Amino acid sequence: MRKLLDGIYNCAAAVAALFMVGLLVMVLLAIVSRQLHFHVPGTDAYAGYLMAGSGFLALAHTLKRGEHIRVTLLINAVTGRSKKAMEIWALGLATLLALLFAFYSCKLAWQSRLFSDISTASDATPLWIPQLAMALGAVVLVIAFIDELVLEIRGRRMAVVSSEALRNE
């Protein structure tokens, strides 16, 4: 099961990376087209879609690597059972919030498909297509939070500490 979950997180991160490359291509295409006096419709819109998709698809991978911002002032002040209880409460609340976000993201994409909602830009993209990346990223984030919660309850959660906190500028 661990391999499957890690595979899901890594796959979502890989797609996020591909979206970042696509974002770079869209931005470069927009710059080159302006310099060479031709217009490629939708480059700005597609750059925005790719940026949003890459951000959402990378959320779970970022969580599992300990790179999300956490306010640890209170949690570090307690130890033992109180600390474990606070961790479970925080992860439970985060799971609930992520679940609500995933539900409404999926609902938004479904309704956009149902109503044939399209972009108001010149590209007229069906909005459910870019919203699908947001919904998928939110669903994978829910899976990651449930994974973290179960690991914490079972006492198997390894607290991954980002090395970023060690750098002081």
Secondary structure as a PSIPRED ss2 file (coil, helix, strand):
# PSIPRED VFORMAT (PSIPRED V4.0)

   1 M C   1.000  0.000  0.000
   2 R H   0.000  1.000  0.000
   3 K H   0.000  1.000  0.000
   4 L H   0.000  1.000  0.000
   5 L H   0.000  1.000  0.000
   6 D H   0.000  1.000  0.000
   7 G H   0.000  1.000  0.000
   8 I H   0.000  1.000  0.000
   9 Y H   0.000  1.000  0.000
  10 N H   0.000  1.000  0.000
  11 C H   0.000  1.000  0.000
  12 A H   0.000  1.000  0.000
  13 A H   0.000  1.000  0.000
  14 A H   0.000  1.000  0.000
  15 V H   0.000  1.000  0.000
  16 A H   0.000  1.000  0.000
  17 A H   0.000  1.000  0.000
  18 L H   0.000  1.000  0.000
  19 F H   0.000  1.000  0.000
  20 M H   0.000  1.000  0.000
  21 V H   0.000  1.000  0.000
  22 G H   0.000  1.000  0.000
  23 L H   0.000  1.000  0.000
  24 L H   0.000  1.000  0.000
  25 V H   0.000  1.000  0.000
  26 M H   0.000  1.000  0.000
  27 V H   0.000  1.000  0.000
  28 L H   0.000  1.000  0.000
  29 L H   0.000  1.000  0.000
  30 A H   0.000  1.000  0.000
  31 I H   0.000  1.000  0.000
  32 V H   0.000  1.000  0.000
  33 S H   0.000  1.000  0.000
  34 R H   0.000  1.000  0.000
  35 Q H   0.000  1.000  0.000
  36 L C   1.000  0.000  0.000
  37 H C   1.000  0.000  0.000
  38 F C   1.000  0.000  0.000
  39 H C   1.000  0.000  0.000
  40 V C   1.000  0.000  0.000
  41 P C   1.000  0.000  0.000
  42 G C   1.000  0.000  0.000
  43 T H   0.000  1.000  0.000
  44 D H   0.000  1.000  0.000
  45 A H   0.000  1.000  0.000
  46 Y H   0.000  1.000  0.000
  47 A H   0.000  1.000  0.000
  48 G H   0.000  1.000  0.000
  49 Y H   0.000  1.000  0.000
  50 L H   0.000  1.000  0.000
  51 M H   0.000  1.000  0.000
  52 A H   0.000  1.000  0.000
  53 G H   0.000  1.000  0.000
  54 S H   0.000  1.000  0.000
  55 G H   0.000  1.000  0.000
  56 F H   0.000  1.000  0.000
  57 L H   0.000  1.000  0.000
  58 A C   1.000  0.000  0.000
  59 L H   0.000  1.000  0.000
  60 A H   0.000  1.000  0.000
  61 H H   0.000  1.000  0.000
  62 T H   0.000  1.000  0.000
  63 L H   0.000  1.000  0.000
  64 K H   0.000  1.000  0.000
  65 R C   1.000  0.000  0.000
  66 G C   1.000  0.000  0.000
  67 E C   1.000  0.000  0.000
  68 H C   1.000  0.000  0.000
  69 I C   1.000  0.000  0.000
  70 R C   1.000  0.000  0.000
  71 V C   1.000  0.000  0.000
  72 T C   1.000  0.000  0.000
  73 L C   1.000  0.000  0.000
  74 L C   1.000  0.000  0.000
  75 I H   0.000  1.000  0.000
  76 N H   0.000  1.000  0.000
  77 A H   0.000  1.000  0.000
  78 V C   1.000  0.000  0.000
  79 T C   1.000  0.000  0.000
  80 G H   0.000  1.000  0.000
  81 R H   0.000  1.000  0.000
  82 S H   0.000  1.000  0.000
  83 K H   0.000  1.000  0.000
  84 K H   0.000  1.000  0.000
  85 A H   0.000  1.000  0.000
  86 M H   0.000  1.000  0.000
  87 E H   0.000  1.000  0.000
  88 I H   0.000  1.000  0.000
  89 W H   0.000  1.000  0.000
  90 A H   0.000  1.000  0.000
  91 L H   0.000  1.000  0.000
  92 G H   0.000  1.000  0.000
  93 L H   0.000  1.000  0.000
  94 A H   0.000  1.000  0.000
  95 T H   0.000  1.000  0.000
  96 L H   0.000  1.000  0.000
  97 L H   0.000  1.000  0.000
  98 A H   0.000  1.000  0.000
  99 L H   0.000  1.000  0.000
 100 L H   0.000  1.000  0.000
 101 F H   0.000  1.000  0.000
 102 A H   0.000  1.000  0.000
 103 F H   0.000  1.000  0.000
 104 Y H   0.000  1.000  0.000
 105 S H   0.000  1.000  0.000
 106 C H   0.000  1.000  0.000
 107 K H   0.000  1.000  0.000
 108 L H   0.000  1.000  0.000
 109 A H   0.000  1.000  0.000
 110 W H   0.000  1.000  0.000
 111 Q H   0.000  1.000  0.000
 112 S H   0.000  1.000  0.000
 113 R H   0.000  1.000  0.000
 114 L H   0.000  1.000  0.000
 115 F C   1.000  0.000  0.000
 116 S C   1.000  0.000  0.000
 117 D C   1.000  0.000  0.000
 118 I E   0.000  0.000  1.000
 119 S C   1.000  0.000  0.000
 120 T C   1.000  0.000  0.000
 121 A C   1.000  0.000  0.000
 122 S C   1.000  0.000  0.000
 123 D C   1.000  0.000  0.000
 124 A C   1.000  0.000  0.000
 125 T C   1.000  0.000  0.000
 126 P E   0.000  0.000  1.000
 127 L C   1.000  0.000  0.000
 128 W H   0.000  1.000  0.000
 129 I H   0.000  1.000  0.000
 130 P H   0.000  1.000  0.000
 131 Q H   0.000  1.000  0.000
 132 L H   0.000  1.000  0.000
 133 A H   0.000  1.000  0.000
 134 M H   0.000  1.000  0.000
 135 A H   0.000  1.000  0.000
 136 L H   0.000  1.000  0.000
 137 G H   0.000  1.000  0.000
 138 A H   0.000  1.000  0.000
 139 V H   0.000  1.000  0.000
 140 V H   0.000  1.000  0.000
 141 L H   0.000  1.000  0.000
 142 V H   0.000  1.000  0.000
 143 I H   0.000  1.000  0.000
 144 A H   0.000  1.000  0.000
 145 F H   0.000  1.000  0.000
 146 I H   0.000  1.000  0.000
 147 D H   0.000  1.000  0.000
 148 E H   0.000  1.000  0.000
 149 L H   0.000  1.000  0.000
 150 V H   0.000  1.000  0.000
 151 L H   0.000  1.000  0.000
 152 E H   0.000  1.000  0.000
 153 I H   0.000  1.000  0.000
 154 R H   0.000  1.000  0.000
 155 G C   1.000  0.000  0.000
 156 R C   1.000  0.000  0.000
 157 R C   1.000  0.000  0.000
 158 M C   1.000  0.000  0.000
 159 A C   1.000  0.000  0.000
 160 V C   1.000  0.000  0.000
 161 V C   1.000  0.000  0.000
 162 S C   1.000  0.000  0.000
 163 S H   0.000  1.000  0.000
 164 E H   0.000  1.000  0.000
 165 A H   0.000  1.000  0.000
 166 L H   0.000  1.000  0.000
 167 R C   1.000  0.000  0.000
 168 N C   1.000  0.000  0.000
 169 E C   1.000  0.000  0.000
